[in-house]
Amino acid sequence: MKDFLKRNWKLVLNIVTFALLGGAMFLVRHDIAKAVQDLGRINAIALLLIIPLQFQNYAAYAHLYQEFLRILGNKQPFKRMYEVALELNFVNHVFPSGGVSGFSYFTARLKPYGVTTAQATLTQTMRFILTFASFVILLFIGLFLLALGGSASNMTIFITCSLAFLTVFSIIGGAYIISSEARIKSFTRTLTRVMNKGLHVVRPKYPETINLKRVERLCNEMHANYVILREKLPQLRGPFFYSSLANITELATIYVVYIAYGHFVNPGAIIIAYALANFAGLVAVLPGGIGVYEGLMTAVLVSAGVPAGLAISVTVMYRVLNLALSLPVGYFFYHKALNKMSKQAKLKA
């Protein structure tokens, strides 16, 4: 069995990928059908604005990766990082892991180009940190816009403040841990032991599924990269700008769908609903947070004064079109990258 998996790992991975993607499509089959029906009664010209906005969204993430790796002393071409951004979107949507699959894939994908595991891990971590940090600013802008429109309920204020506090607390806590070599070693040892104990229940023959020495080596590299990063803190303005641009273009994409439906809703409602849905998507079990994402986003929009029918229709349409535009392209580059990695592995063998 092990020999079969070694020889046919790419085929097995593709079968699993298609199975997960098929399952994800099955779960939202009714929503897809409804979205297709709604296409006949909306402004198609306005809807076409989604294409350049999504193009810019992935360009922003590509620039973010490129700029951050450059700060760490590793130059990567924009074209490669744009393809990787699309591949990561595919991986994170299809594989139900709350974004963890993206970390592993990003590391494996860039390893042949001289990007170390620590650099890849830190880049992906900073992508999430900067994206959510930039969203703290947008959250309060959203709350202000809702207050101007008279739609800032106590629940909306509570959600906004909770998300902002959680984001800031996580960033400060993470920086505190990684800033000290002793703290990061202690934290990772404890976390690794806890995770190994949990995994040992499922895999009784493997008392150490996660290799502690390998994790400690990775943490040492991450701490060294953090020291480099701290000395180059002013250079983070570029990655922060691109993370903000990525958030803004995604929010603009949602707003364009509302315009296509002939409604101009309060942008503050979209900002807060999108933020909550993305936070929940990090811990969702289903691929791409299907069900959780749409439900939470719709609930927050309704609480902020958006009519329920409109909120459901727009959320579903946005999700269907967003996935329809990005997943096929992402899969194309993902499959292309797998073939290339497979050839490189055969040459080394």
PyMOL commands that set and color helices and strands:
alter all, ss='L'
color gray80, all
select helices_A, chain A and resi 2-7+9-27+29-41+44-47+50-71+78-94+100-113+117-148+154-178+181-202+212-231+233-260+267-283+287-289+292-303+308-348
alter helices_A, ss='H'
color red, helices_A
deselect
rebuild
show_as cartoon
